[in-house]
Amino acid sequence: MSSEYLVSAKQRMLDQHLRARGITDERVLAAMQHVPREEFVSEALRPHAYDDRALPVELGQTISQPYTVAFMAQASQLHGHERVLEIGTGTGYGAAVLACMAAEVFTVERWPELCDTATQRLERLGFRNVVTKLGDGSQGWPERSPFDAIVVTAAAERLPTAFFDQLAEGGRIIIPIGGPGGGQTMFRFTRQNGELLEESLGMFSFVPLVCDS
């Protein structure tokens, strides 16, 4: 597989799967162009790295399709100065995209193997503003709070209280909510005057958010 093929595939992703479907934030598009998705999948799947679909990774997990990653990043409304909490590191791809758009990214993964691999990968690729943690993502990361944005890459049946508690005034939570076995609704919650304003952003499909308690 040639580098020319990957360049062409990435451009198709940007034009046909992102811009054509409403991703208009140029900072998001620049981040998606910068991050080499082929480095976040297995060697066998590299030819499909820029297909607009989720791909399998270790432990029965997936790397989200590019459109979903871009959609959540755009919904986060980042400008470059923010501290972002990501729940569900997975391969580290989403954290890498957010790292191109924010000052600091703190990302929590519950599976040790995924956490270790993602940490090493992000360091190797030079994403110095990402900090990883092994733990229960539903509890957030209170020691690092408050956060300007919280991006949750697994579906919860309800919004965990910890996320509200750790969100800065004016901050946004991007989270899919719904039960297993079907699609979930993506929500954006914005903290204003100590309350949450709720927006529905459409239907998506995610693996469930697993809690330790």
Secondary structure, DSSP 4 states (H G I P E B T S, - for coil): --HHHHHHHHHHIIIIIIGGGT---HHHHHHHHHS-GGGGS-GGGGGGTTSSS-EE-GGG-EEPPHHHHHHHHHHTT--SS-EEEEE--TTSHHHHHHHTTSSEEEEEES-HHHHHHHHHHHHHTT-TTEEEEES-GGG--GGG--EEEEEE-SBBSS--HHHHHTEEEEEEEEEEE--TTS-EEEEEEEEETTEEEEEEEEEE--PBPP---
